[in-house]
Amino acid sequence: MRDYRKRCVVDPSILPSVPPGAMNVMFERLLTDPQFEAFKPTALSSSPYVIQLDAFLSEEESTALIAQGQEKGFIRSEDAGAMREDGSMTPIQSLHRTSHTAWCDNKLCLADELIQKVMLRAEDMTMVPQNNSEFVQVICSNQQQSAAIRTT
């Protein structure tokens, strides 16, 4: 099962969530559509696009995400190591990746109204359905520092 084409068979009848050419449309929409002005988008690069959103989360949403991360417990972030026979990757700790992570992948976190609001916002902004995205990830780059939140 090391061949991802056998492990992750693509159904040709299902349209891709992000069709060819749609990425630039999504980024340009974030930068020009008035509905996103409140999030203070800035293009750090346009080739490839890198967008910074200075006001993506409210203080209340940030607090909820950090509290859920603390409730679940932060664990040392890991890299992917060698591929196992079943196609999954062995986790490894590396010297260059020293952050700690908590995934919002349990019922308590996923049911939180503020976190649901953030997830719906990310879905709207990226035009990618939640079922095509990873779980929200709360990252603490240093246990003495504040946590950062990554939504896709």
C-alpha positions as a Markdown table, in Angstrom:
| # | Residue | x | y | z |
|---|---|---|---|---|
| 1 | Met | 0.0 | 0.0 | 0.0 |
| 2 | Arg | 2.9 | 2.4 | -0.4 |
| 3 | Asp | 1.5 | 3.6 | -3.7 |
| 4 | Tyr | -0.8 | 6.5 | -2.8 |
| 5 | Arg | -2.7 | 6.1 | -6.0 |
| 6 | Lys | -3.9 | 2.7 | -4.7 |
| 7 | Arg | -4.4 | 4.0 | -1.1 |
| 8 | Cys | -6.2 | 7.2 | -2.1 |
| 9 | Val | -8.2 | 6.3 | -5.2 |
| 10 | Val | -9.7 | 9.4 | -6.8 |
| 11 | Asp | -13.3 | 9.0 | -8.0 |
| 12 | Pro | -13.3 | 10.7 | -11.4 |
| 13 | Ser | -17.0 | 11.6 | -11.0 |
| 14 | Ile | -16.3 | 13.9 | -8.0 |
| 15 | Leu | -15.2 | 17.4 | -8.9 |
| 16 | Pro | -12.1 | 18.8 | -7.2 |
| 17 | Ser | -12.8 | 21.2 | -4.4 |
| 18 | Val | -10.3 | 23.6 | -5.9 |
| 19 | Pro | -10.3 | 23.4 | -9.7 |
| 20 | Pro | -7.4 | 24.5 | -11.8 |
| 21 | Gly | -7.0 | 28.2 | -11.8 |
| 22 | Ala | -9.2 | 28.8 | -8.7 |
| 23 | Met | -6.4 | 29.4 | -6.3 |
| 24 | Asn | -5.6 | 32.9 | -7.7 |
| 25 | Val | -9.3 | 33.7 | -7.9 |
| 26 | Met | -9.6 | 32.9 | -4.2 |
| 27 | Phe | -6.6 | 35.0 | -3.2 |
| 28 | Glu | -7.7 | 37.9 | -5.3 |
| 29 | Arg | -11.2 | 37.7 | -3.8 |
| 30 | Leu | -9.7 | 37.9 | -0.3 |
| 31 | Leu | -7.8 | 41.1 | -1.3 |
| 32 | Thr | -10.6 | 42.9 | -3.2 |
| 33 | Asp | -14.0 | 41.8 | -1.9 |
| 34 | Pro | -15.3 | 44.3 | 0.7 |
| 35 | Gln | -16.7 | 41.5 | 2.8 |
| 36 | Phe | -13.1 | 40.6 | 3.8 |
| 37 | Glu | -11.9 | 44.2 | 4.6 |
| 38 | Ala | -12.5 | 43.7 | 8.3 |
| 39 | Phe | -9.9 | 40.9 | 8.4 |
| 40 | Lys | -7.2 | 43.3 | 7.1 |
| 41 | Pro | -5.8 | 41.1 | 4.3 |
| 42 | Thr | -2.3 | 41.9 | 3.0 |
| 43 | Ala | -0.5 | 40.2 | 0.1 |
| 44 | Leu | 3.0 | 39.4 | 1.2 |
| 45 | Ser | 3.6 | 37.8 | -2.2 |
| 46 | Ser | 1.6 | 37.2 | -5.4 |
| 47 | Ser | 3.9 | 34.6 | -6.9 |
| 48 | Pro | 3.0 | 32.4 | -5.1 |
| 49 | Tyr | 0.3 | 34.1 | -3.2 |
| 50 | Val | 0.9 | 34.5 | 0.5 |
| 51 | Ile | -1.8 | 36.4 | 2.3 |
| 52 | Gln | -1.6 | 37.7 | 5.9 |
| 53 | Leu | -4.9 | 38.3 | 7.7 |
| 54 | Asp | -4.2 | 40.6 | 10.7 |
| 55 | Ala | -7.7 | 40.4 | 12.1 |
| 56 | Phe | -8.9 | 36.9 | 11.3 |
| 57 | Leu | -9.8 | 36.0 | 14.9 |
| 58 | Ser | -11.6 | 38.0 | 17.5 |
| 59 | Glu | -10.1 | 38.0 | 21.0 |
| 60 | Glu | -12.9 | 35.8 | 22.2 |
| 61 | Glu | -12.2 | 33.3 | 19.3 |
| 62 | Ser | -8.5 | 33.3 | 20.1 |
| 63 | Thr | -9.2 | 32.6 | 23.7 |
| 64 | Ala | -11.5 | 29.7 | 22.9 |
| 65 | Leu | -9.0 | 28.1 | 20.6 |
| 66 | Ile | -6.1 | 28.4 | 23.0 |
| 67 | Ala | -8.3 | 27.1 | 25.9 |
| 68 | Gln | -9.3 | 24.0 | 23.7 |
| 69 | Gly | -5.6 | 23.5 | 22.9 |
| 70 | Gln | -4.7 | 23.6 | 26.6 |
| 71 | Glu | -7.6 | 21.3 | 27.5 |
| 72 | Lys | -6.5 | 18.7 | 25.0 |
| 73 | Gly | -2.9 | 19.2 | 25.7 |
| 74 | Phe | -0.1 | 20.4 | 23.5 |
| 75 | Ile | 2.3 | 17.7 | 22.2 |
| 76 | Arg | 5.6 | 18.2 | 20.5 |
| 77 | Ser | 5.1 | 18.7 | 16.7 |
| 78 | Glu | 6.5 | 15.9 | 14.6 |
| 79 | Asp | 7.7 | 15.5 | 11.0 |
| 80 | Ala | 6.9 | 12.5 | 8.8 |
| 81 | Gly | 9.5 | 9.8 | 8.8 |
| 82 | Ala | 9.7 | 6.7 | 6.7 |
| 83 | Met | 6.6 | 5.2 | 5.1 |
| 84 | Arg | 5.2 | 2.1 | 6.8 |
| 85 | Glu | 3.9 | -0.9 | 4.9 |
| 86 | Asp | 0.3 | 0.3 | 5.3 |
| 87 | Gly | 1.2 | 3.6 | 3.6 |
| 88 | Ser | 1.1 | 5.7 | 6.8 |
| 89 | Met | 4.2 | 7.6 | 7.9 |
| 90 | Thr | 6.2 | 7.1 | 11.1 |
| 91 | Pro | 6.3 | 10.2 | 13.2 |
| 92 | Ile | 9.7 | 11.6 | 14.1 |
| 93 | Gln | 10.9 | 14.5 | 16.3 |
| 94 | Ser | 13.4 | 16.8 | 14.6 |
| 95 | Leu | 15.7 | 19.5 | 16.0 |
| 96 | His | 14.3 | 22.1 | 13.6 |
| 97 | Arg | 10.6 | 21.6 | 14.5 |
| 98 | Thr | 10.3 | 22.5 | 18.2 |
| 99 | Ser | 6.7 | 23.8 | 18.4 |
| 100 | His | 3.9 | 22.0 | 20.2 |
| 101 | Thr | 0.6 | 21.2 | 18.6 |
| 102 | Ala | -3.0 | 20.5 | 19.7 |
| 103 | Trp | -5.5 | 19.4 | 17.0 |
| 104 | Cys | -9.2 | 20.4 | 17.3 |
| 105 | Asp | -10.3 | 16.9 | 16.4 |
| 106 | Asn | -12.5 | 15.9 | 19.3 |
| 107 | Lys | -16.2 | 16.4 | 20.0 |
| 108 | Leu | -15.6 | 19.0 | 22.7 |
| 109 | Cys | -13.5 | 21.2 | 20.5 |
| 110 | Leu | -15.5 | 20.7 | 17.3 |
| 111 | Ala | -18.8 | 21.5 | 19.1 |
| 112 | Asp | -17.5 | 24.8 | 20.4 |
| 113 | Glu | -19.7 | 27.6 | 18.9 |
| 114 | Leu | -16.8 | 30.0 | 18.6 |
| 115 | Ile | -14.6 | 27.4 | 16.9 |
| 116 | Gln | -17.4 | 26.5 | 14.5 |
| 117 | Lys | -17.7 | 30.2 | 13.6 |
| 118 | Val | -13.9 | 30.2 | 12.8 |
| 119 | Met | -14.2 | 27.1 | 10.7 |
| 120 | Leu | -17.1 | 28.4 | 8.7 |
| 121 | Arg | -15.2 | 31.7 | 8.1 |
| 122 | Ala | -12.2 | 29.7 | 6.8 |
| 123 | Glu | -14.5 | 27.7 | 4.6 |
| 124 | Asp | -16.0 | 30.9 | 3.2 |
| 125 | Met | -12.7 | 32.6 | 2.7 |
| 126 | Thr | -10.9 | 29.7 | 1.0 |
| 127 | Met | -14.0 | 28.4 | -0.8 |
| 128 | Val | -13.0 | 24.9 | 0.3 |
| 129 | Pro | -15.6 | 22.8 | 2.2 |
| 130 | Gln | -14.6 | 21.8 | 5.7 |
| 131 | Asn | -14.7 | 18.1 | 4.8 |
| 132 | Asn | -11.8 | 18.8 | 2.4 |
| 133 | Ser | -9.7 | 20.5 | 5.1 |
| 134 | Glu | -7.6 | 19.4 | 8.0 |
| 135 | Phe | -8.8 | 20.0 | 11.5 |
| 136 | Val | -8.0 | 23.3 | 13.1 |
| 137 | Gln | -4.5 | 23.2 | 14.6 |
| 138 | Val | -3.4 | 25.3 | 17.5 |
| 139 | Ile | 0.4 | 25.7 | 17.6 |
| 140 | Cys | 2.5 | 26.9 | 20.4 |
| 141 | Ser | 5.9 | 27.8 | 19.1 |
| 142 | Asn | 7.4 | 28.0 | 22.5 |
| 143 | Gln | 5.8 | 26.9 | 25.8 |
| 144 | Gln | 6.4 | 30.3 | 27.2 |
| 145 | Gln | 4.9 | 32.1 | 24.2 |
| 146 | Ser | 1.3 | 32.6 | 23.0 |
| 147 | Ala | -0.3 | 30.0 | 20.8 |
| 148 | Ala | -0.9 | 30.5 | 17.2 |
| 149 | Ile | -3.9 | 29.1 | 15.3 |
| 150 | Arg | -3.8 | 27.5 | 11.9 |
| 151 | Thr | -7.1 | 26.7 | 10.2 |
| 152 | Thr | -6.2 | 25.0 | 6.9 |
